[in-house]
Amino acid sequence: YETWFAESELVADVHYVPLEPDFTDLAERVQYLERHPTEAERVVAAANAYCRKFADERAEQAICLLVLYKYFVLSGQIEPDPEVWRFISG
């Protein structure tokens, strides 16, 4: 399941600290990062940098409009404008 946050782009130990599904390693992970603050800061910095690209509300609105436009074209509801379609399709 993927959301607008593009979770598949997140990398374990780069953007977040992975945990066991039952959180049995939580205390161990916290202790490790407390002993290695530089590594913890690196993960936080990478996570913040990843999140910053979603903070631009205008860009997010433009992306939403382009997604809707592509949906309307692909579902046959509108004819594509060649210039816009070239931009969307790369």
Secondary structure, 3 states (H helix, E strand, C coil): CCCCCCHHHCCECCCECCCCCCCCCHHHHHHHHHHCHHHHHHHHHHHHHHHHCCCCHHHHHHHHHHHHHHHHHHCCCCCCCHHHHHHHHC
